[in-house]
Amino acid sequence: AKLKIGTQAYKQFTMVEIQKKIGFIGAGQMAFALAGGFVQKGLLPASRVYLRDSFNGSYDKFRDLGFTNFAESSLDIVEQCEVVFIAVKPHGVQGVLEEIKDV
């Protein structure tokens, strides 16, 4: 049987899939759209989302949605989370990978 989006079965299936800590390295528009969407759709609570950005001002919009886990480094994100999104601009990816390569 196919699962239809919006049915209880779909929601239960999705909730099982996102029972992990999710981390975002980069807290710009891409991370805001993904993390905000996950939380607003009820797929996971904001308490299971961890964020890291080099610009602390980026966290204000996340705080407004109830996010509270802000990491000091990308390494912290990789060590604390089972799923990690690298949500930085292309020119920043190399630096992030260098920082987390030994984990």
N, C-alpha and C positions, 0 to 999 in steps of 0.2 A: 504494500500500500504506500502510495506517495504521501509525504507530509506536506500539508498546505501551510504556507506562511500565515501566522496569526492563530493557528490552532494551539490548543493546550499541549498536544503531543510535540509540536515543533518547539515550543517554549521549554518544555521539560528536557528535550534532547539538547537544546542549546545550552541550558543551564549546566548540564553535565559536562559539556565541553569546556566551559570557562570557569572551572573551580580552582584555577591557579593564580598565582601572583603574576601580574602583567607589568612589564617595565617599558618605559619609553625613554630612549636616549635622544634628546631633542624635545623641546616642549613648544613647538611652533604650531602652525595651522594644521599640519597633517596629524600630529599627536592629539591636538585638541579635538579634531573631527572624529578620530577613531576612539579615543578614551571617552570623550563626551558622549558619543553615540552608544558605546557599550553600556555606560552608566544610565543614560536617559532611557534606553530601551529595556533596562532591568536585567541585562545579561550578566552583570557583576557589580558589586558595590564599589564605590570610590575608594574604600579602604584597602582594596586589593590591587590598586593601581599605584605604581611608583614612577616618579618622573625625575629626569635630570636634564638641566639646560644650563648653558654657560651664561645666559642672561636671566638673572633672578627676577626681573620685572615680568618675564613671561608667565610666572606662576599665578599672577593675580586673577586671570580669567579661570584658571583651574580651581583656585580657592573658592571662587564664586559658585562653582558646581559641587563643592564639598570635598575636593581632593585635599589630602593632608600629608601625603608621603613624598617628600622632596629629597632626593639624594645629593650627597656632596660630590660624587664622582660617577662616571660611567661604570667603573669597576664595581661600585656598590650595587648598581642596578643588576648587573650580570650575576653577582653573588647572591642577591636576594630573590630574584625572579626566575620562574620556570620558562616564561615566554618573554622575549625581548624584541621590541621594534626599534630599529635604528632609523629614527625619523629626523635626519639632518639633511641639509642641502648636499648635493653631490660632492662639492669640494671639501666637505667636512668628514666624509666617510672614512678616509684614510687615517685621519687622526684618531677617530673613535676606535677603529680596528686595532691601531697600534696600542691604544690604552688598554684594551680588553684582551689582547692576544694570548696572554698567559693564563687565562681562566679556563 
